[in-house]
Amino acid sequence: MAVENKYTNIMSQYDDGSTALTIFTTVQQAKDYFLTANAQQCAVDHSTQVQYALVADDNGDNTKLKRTLGFDFSGQGQEYNNRMIELITANDWGATIPYTTVETTDAFRINY
């Protein structure tokens, strides 16, 4: 199916200056740090495209995770949102609480 809408966000660790940030060596390590297994599966089940990449901070350390989801016009976006809300309500979305910066490649913004 074709990707009609994309949503990209970069998940960052909260830096209060008192605790060292976790430096990731693999994308999977970062995914497991920020997202539960069910949240990761939600993206696979309810989107046409899922891409992850490590992102370096100002020190050049890979402490962030970039995720891009692609959706078609079949209702995937709504299905994704519904499942995400279910998981958030059940405290089964974020493995840790990240500070999230949202970037979008289309006309709408989604924040969680």
Backbone as JSON Lines, residues from 0, in Angstrom:
{"i":0,"aa":"M","n":[0.84,-1.19,0.0],"ca":[0.0,0.0,0.0],"c":[0.88,1.24,0.0]}
{"i":1,"aa":"A","n":[0.37,2.27,-0.57],"ca":[1.13,3.51,-0.69],"c":[1.08,4.32,0.61]}
{"i":2,"aa":"V","n":[2.16,5.0,0.88],"ca":[2.22,5.89,2.04],"c":[1.63,7.24,1.62]}
{"i":3,"aa":"E","n":[0.59,7.66,2.32],"ca":[-0.09,8.92,2.0],"c":[0.22,10.01,3.02]}
{"i":4,"aa":"N","n":[0.46,9.63,4.26],"ca":[0.79,10.56,5.33],"c":[1.95,9.99,6.13]}
{"i":5,"aa":"K","n":[2.82,10.87,6.59],"ca":[3.93,10.45,7.44],"c":[3.93,11.24,8.73]}
{"i":6,"aa":"Y","n":[4.42,10.59,9.75],"ca":[4.56,11.2,11.07],"c":[5.94,10.83,11.57]}
{"i":7,"aa":"T","n":[6.71,11.83,11.96],"ca":[8.07,11.61,12.47],"c":[8.21,12.28,13.81]}
{"i":8,"aa":"N","n":[8.81,11.56,14.76],"ca":[9.15,12.21,16.03],"c":[10.52,11.73,16.49]}
{"i":9,"aa":"I","n":[11.15,12.56,17.29],"ca":[12.44,12.23,17.87],"c":[12.25,12.17,19.39]}
{"i":10,"aa":"M","n":[12.54,11.0,19.95],"ca":[12.4,10.8,21.38],"c":[13.75,11.05,22.04]}
{"i":11,"aa":"S","n":[13.73,11.93,23.05],"ca":[14.95,12.32,23.75],"c":[14.81,12.0,25.23]}
{"i":12,"aa":"Q","n":[15.93,11.7,25.84],"ca":[15.95,11.48,27.28],"c":[15.89,12.83,27.99]}
{"i":13,"aa":"Y","n":[15.25,12.84,29.13],"ca":[15.2,14.06,29.94],"c":[16.58,14.3,30.54]}
{"i":14,"aa":"D","n":[17.13,15.45,30.28],"ca":[18.47,15.79,30.77],"c":[18.35,16.84,31.86]}
{"i":15,"aa":"D","n":[18.42,16.4,33.11],"ca":[18.35,17.34,34.23],"c":[19.73,17.74,34.71]}
{"i":16,"aa":"G","n":[20.78,17.23,34.05],"ca":[22.14,17.58,34.41],"c":[22.73,16.77,35.54]}
{"i":17,"aa":"S","n":[21.89,16.01,36.24],"ca":[22.39,15.26,37.39],"c":[22.63,13.78,37.11]}
{"i":18,"aa":"T","n":[22.1,13.3,36.0],"ca":[22.21,11.89,35.67],"c":[22.77,11.74,34.26]}
{"i":19,"aa":"A","n":[23.7,10.83,34.08],"ca":[24.26,10.59,32.75],"c":[23.19,9.99,31.85]}
{"i":20,"aa":"L","n":[23.17,10.44,30.6],"ca":[22.22,9.9,29.64],"c":[22.71,8.54,29.14]}
{"i":21,"aa":"T","n":[21.77,7.68,28.79],"ca":[22.1,6.39,28.2],"c":[22.52,6.61,26.76]}
{"i":22,"aa":"I","n":[23.67,6.05,26.4],"ca":[24.15,6.13,25.02],"c":[23.83,4.8,24.36]}
{"i":23,"aa":"F","n":[23.12,4.86,23.25],"ca":[22.66,3.65,22.57],"c":[23.67,3.21,21.51]}
{"i":24,"aa":"T","n":[23.86,1.91,21.42],"ca":[24.75,1.35,20.4],"c":[23.97,0.7,19.27]}
{"i":25,"aa":"T","n":[22.68,0.4,19.52],"ca":[21.83,-0.18,18.47],"c":[20.46,0.49,18.5]}
{"i":26,"aa":"V","n":[19.79,0.43,17.37],"ca":[18.43,0.97,17.29],"c":[17.51,0.18,18.22]}
{"i":27,"aa":"Q","n":[17.66,-1.13,18.27],"ca":[16.79,-1.94,19.13],"c":[16.95,-1.56,20.59]}
{"i":28,"aa":"Q","n":[18.15,-1.27,21.01],"ca":[18.38,-0.84,22.39],"c":[17.61,0.45,22.68]}
{"i":29,"aa":"A","n":[17.62,1.38,21.76],"ca":[16.89,2.64,21.94],"c":[15.38,2.4,21.91]}
{"i":30,"aa":"K","n":[14.91,1.56,21.0],"ca":[13.48,1.24,20.94],"c":[13.02,0.66,22.27]}
{"i":31,"aa":"D","n":[13.79,-0.27,22.82],"ca":[13.42,-0.9,24.09],"c":[13.49,0.08,25.26]}
{"i":32,"aa":"Y","n":[14.35,1.07,25.17],"ca":[14.47,2.09,26.22],"c":[13.23,2.98,26.25]}
{"i":33,"aa":"F","n":[12.78,3.41,25.08],"ca":[11.69,4.38,25.01],"c":[10.3,3.75,24.93]}
{"i":34,"aa":"L","n":[10.16,2.6,24.28],"ca":[8.85,2.04,23.97],"c":[8.71,0.62,24.49]}
{"i":35,"aa":"T","n":[7.53,0.29,24.98],"ca":[7.27,-1.09,25.37],"c":[7.18,-1.97,24.11]}
{"i":36,"aa":"A","n":[7.23,-3.27,24.31],"ca":[7.09,-4.2,23.18],"c":[5.75,-4.01,22.48]}
{"i":37,"aa":"N","n":[4.69,-3.76,23.24],"ca":[3.37,-3.55,22.64],"c":[3.31,-2.25,21.84]}
{"i":38,"aa":"A","n":[3.97,-1.21,22.3],"ca":[4.01,0.04,21.54],"c":[4.78,-0.15,20.23]}
{"i":39,"aa":"Q","n":[5.87,-0.9,20.29],"ca":[6.63,-1.18,19.07],"c":[5.77,-1.99,18.09]}
{"i":40,"aa":"Q","n":[5.03,-2.95,18.6],"ca":[4.18,-3.79,17.75],"c":[3.02,-3.0,17.15]}
{"i":41,"aa":"C","n":[2.53,-2.02,17.88],"ca":[1.45,-1.16,17.39],"c":[1.86,-0.49,16.08]}
{"i":42,"aa":"A","n":[3.09,-0.02,16.02],"ca":[3.58,0.63,14.81],"c":[3.65,-0.35,13.66]}
{"i":43,"aa":"V","n":[4.06,-1.57,13.93],"ca":[4.16,-2.6,12.89],"c":[2.77,-2.98,12.39]}
{"i":44,"aa":"D","n":[1.84,-3.15,13.31],"ca":[0.49,-3.62,12.96],"c":[-0.38,-2.56,12.3]}
{"i":45,"aa":"H","n":[-0.14,-1.29,12.59],"ca":[-1.08,-0.25,12.16],"c":[-0.45,0.85,11.32]}
{"i":46,"aa":"S","n":[0.59,0.52,10.58],"ca":[1.16,1.49,9.64],"c":[1.7,0.76,8.43]}
{"i":47,"aa":"T","n":[1.88,1.5,7.36],"ca":[2.42,0.95,6.12],"c":[3.94,0.94,6.16]}
{"i":48,"aa":"Q","n":[4.52,1.9,6.85],"ca":[5.97,2.07,6.89],"c":[6.4,2.39,8.31]}
{"i":49,"aa":"V","n":[7.47,1.75,8.78],"ca":[8.06,2.05,10.08],"c":[9.57,2.12,9.89]}
{"i":50,"aa":"Q","n":[10.15,3.25,10.27],"ca":[11.59,3.41,10.19],"c":[12.09,4.01,11.49]}
{"i":51,"aa":"Y","n":[13.22,3.5,11.97],"ca":[13.86,4.01,13.18],"c":[15.31,4.36,12.85]}
{"i":52,"aa":"A","n":[15.84,5.34,13.58],"ca":[17.26,5.69,13.45],"c":[17.73,6.31,14.75]}
{"i":53,"aa":"L","n":[18.99,6.05,15.08],"ca":[19.6,6.72,16.22],"c":[19.93,8.15,15.83]}
{"i":54,"aa":"V","n":[19.81,9.07,16.8],"ca":[20.11,10.47,16.57],"c":[21.09,10.92,17.66]}
{"i":55,"aa":"A","n":[22.12,11.61,17.23],"ca":[23.13,12.1,18.16],"c":[22.68,13.39,18.83]}
{"i":56,"aa":"D","n":[23.09,13.57,20.07],"ca":[22.83,14.82,20.78],"c":[23.93,15.83,20.46]}
{"i":57,"aa":"D","n":[23.94,16.95,21.15],"ca":[24.93,18.0,20.89],"c":[26.36,17.56,21.2]}
{"i":58,"aa":"N","n":[26.51,16.49,21.99],"ca":[27.84,15.96,22.31],"c":[28.29,14.9,21.32]}
{"i":59,"aa":"G","n":[27.44,14.57,20.36],"ca":[27.77,13.54,19.38],"c":[27.45,12.13,19.83]}
{"i":60,"aa":"D","n":[26.75,12.0,20.97],"ca":[26.38,10.69,21.5],"c":[24.98,10.31,21.03]}
{"i":61,"aa":"N","n":[24.78,9.05,20.68],"ca":[23.47,8.56,20.25],"c":[22.57,8.34,21.46]}
{"i":62,"aa":"T","n":[21.88,9.4,21.85],"ca":[21.0,9.36,23.02],"c":[19.53,9.53,22.65]}
{"i":63,"aa":"K","n":[19.24,9.64,21.36],"ca":[17.88,9.9,20.89],"c":[17.46,8.85,19.88]}
{"i":64,"aa":"L","n":[16.15,8.74,19.68],"ca":[15.59,7.8,18.7],"c":[14.6,8.53,17.81]}
{"i":65,"aa":"K","n":[14.83,8.43,16.51],"ca":[13.91,9.01,15.52],"c":[13.04,7.9,14.97]}
{"i":66,"aa":"R","n":[11.74,8.16,14.92],"ca":[10.8,7.18,14.37],"c":[9.92,7.86,13.33]}
{"i":67,"aa":"T","n":[9.79,7.23,12.18],"ca":[8.89,7.71,11.13],"c":[7.89,6.62,10.82]}
{"i":68,"aa":"L","n":[6.62,6.99,10.86],"ca":[5.54,6.07,10.52],"c":[4.86,6.57,9.26]}
{"i":69,"aa":"G","n":[4.53,5.67,8.36],"ca":[3.78,6.01,7.16],"c":[2.42,5.35,7.19]}
{"i":70,"aa":"F","n":[1.41,6.1,6.78],"ca":[0.03,5.6,6.79],"c":[-0.59,5.75,5.41]}
{"i":71,"aa":"D","n":[-1.46,4.81,5.04],"ca":[-2.23,4.95,3.81],"c":[-3.6,5.54,4.17]}
{"i":72,"aa":"F","n":[-4.5,5.56,3.22],"ca":[-5.83,6.13,3.47],"c":[-6.87,5.09,3.89]}
{"i":73,"aa":"S","n":[-6.43,3.9,4.31],"ca":[-7.37,2.84,4.67],"c":[-7.92,2.97,6.08]}
{"i":74,"aa":"G","n":[-7.48,3.95,6.82],"ca":[-7.9,4.09,8.22],"c":[-6.82,3.67,9.19]}
{"i":75,"aa":"Q","n":[-5.63,3.39,8.69],"ca":[-4.53,2.96,9.55],"c":[-4.23,3.97,10.64]}
{"i":76,"aa":"G","n":[-4.23,5.24,10.29],"ca":[-3.91,6.28,11.27],"c":[-4.86,6.24,12.45]}
{"i":77,"aa":"Q","n":[-6.14,6.09,12.19],"ca":[-7.13,6.02,13.27],"c":[-6.94,4.75,14.08]}
{"i":78,"aa":"E","n":[-6.67,3.63,13.4],"ca":[-6.42,2.37,14.11],"c":[-5.19,2.5,15.01]}
{"i":79,"aa":"Y","n":[-4.16,3.13,14.49],"ca":[-2.94,3.35,15.27],"c":[-3.26,4.2,16.51]}
{"i":80,"aa":"N","n":[-3.96,5.31,16.29],"ca":[-4.31,6.19,17.42],"c":[-5.16,5.47,18.46]}
{"i":81,"aa":"N","n":[-6.13,4.69,18.01],"ca":[-6.99,3.96,18.95],"c":[-6.17,2.98,19.79]}
{"i":82,"aa":"R","n":[-5.28,2.24,19.14],"ca":[-4.45,1.27,19.87],"c":[-3.48,1.98,20.8]}
{"i":83,"aa":"M","n":[-2.91,3.1,20.33],"ca":[-1.99,3.87,21.16],"c":[-2.7,4.35,22.43]}
{"i":84,"aa":"I","n":[-3.91,4.86,22.29],"ca":[-4.68,5.33,23.44],"c":[-4.95,4.18,24.41]}
{"i":85,"aa":"E","n":[-5.3,3.01,23.87],"ca":[-5.51,1.83,24.73],"c":[-4.25,1.5,25.53]}
{"i":86,"aa":"L","n":[-3.11,1.52,24.85],"ca":[-1.86,1.17,25.52],"c":[-1.44,2.23,26.53]}
{"i":87,"aa":"I","n":[-1.62,3.49,26.19],"ca":[-1.29,4.56,27.14],"c":[-2.17,4.45,28.38]}
{"i":88,"aa":"T","n":[-3.45,4.21,28.18],"ca":[-4.39,4.08,29.3],"c":[-4.0,2.91,30.2]}
{"i":89,"aa":"A","n":[-3.44,1.86,29.61],"ca":[-3.02,0.69,30.38],"c":[-1.58,0.81,30.88]}
{"i":90,"aa":"N","n":[-1.0,2.0,30.77],"ca":[0.41,2.21,31.15],"c":[1.35,1.23,30.46]}
{"i":91,"aa":"D","n":[1.09,1.01,29.17],"ca":[1.87,0.05,28.39],"c":[2.36,0.68,27.08]}
{"i":92,"aa":"W","n":[2.77,1.93,27.14],"ca":[3.27,2.59,25.94],"c":[4.75,2.94,26.08]}
{"i":93,"aa":"G","n":[5.05,3.81,27.0],"ca":[6.44,4.23,27.16],"c":[7.16,3.38,28.17]}
{"i":94,"aa":"A","n":[8.31,2.83,27.77],"ca":[9.12,2.08,28.72],"c":[9.73,3.03,29.74]}
{"i":95,"aa":"T","n":[10.11,4.21,29.29],"ca":[10.52,5.31,30.15],"c":[9.8,6.55,29.63]}
{"i":96,"aa":"I","n":[9.82,7.6,30.4],"ca":[9.12,8.81,29.96],"c":[10.12,9.69,29.22]}
{"i":97,"aa":"P","n":[10.02,9.77,27.89],"ca":[10.95,10.61,27.14],"c":[10.43,12.03,27.01]}
{"i":98,"aa":"Y","n":[11.32,12.92,26.73],"ca":[10.94,14.23,26.26],"c":[10.85,14.08,24.75]}
{"i":99,"aa":"T","n":[9.72,14.42,24.14],"ca":[9.53,14.16,22.73],"c":[9.42,15.46,21.95]}
{"i":100,"aa":"T","n":[10.21,15.57,20.9],"ca":[10.1,16.66,19.95],"c":[9.44,16.1,18.71]}
{"i":101,"aa":"V","n":[8.38,16.74,18.26],"ca":[7.63,16.23,17.12],"c":[8.0,16.99,15.86]}
{"i":102,"aa":"E","n":[8.27,16.24,14.81],"ca":[8.44,16.81,13.48],"c":[7.42,16.11,12.59]}
{"i":103,"aa":"T","n":[6.84,16.83,11.65],"ca":[5.88,16.19,10.76],"c":[6.26,16.46,9.32]}
{"i":104,"aa":"T","n":[5.81,15.56,8.45],"ca":[6.03,15.72,7.02],"c":[4.72,15.93,6.3]}
{"i":105,"aa":"D","n":[3.66,16.2,7.04],"ca":[2.38,16.5,6.43],"c":[1.65,17.55,7.25]}
{"i":106,"aa":"A","n":[0.36,17.67,7.07],"ca":[-0.37,18.81,7.6],"c":[-0.84,18.67,9.04]}
{"i":107,"aa":"F","n":[-0.6,17.56,9.68],"ca":[-1.12,17.43,11.05],"c":[-0.01,17.07,12.02]}
{"i":108,"aa":"R","n":[-0.26,17.34,13.29],"ca":[0.71,17.04,14.35],"c":[0.06,16.1,15.35]}
{"i":109,"aa":"I","n":[0.83,15.13,15.8],"ca":[0.38,14.21,16.83],"c":[1.37,14.28,17.97]}
{"i":110,"aa":"N","n":[0.92,14.57,19.17],"ca":[1.78,14.58,20.34],"c":[1.26,13.58,21.34]}
{"i":111,"aa":"Y","n":[2.14,12.92,22.05],"ca":[1.75,12.02,23.13],"c":[2.73,12.11,24.24]}
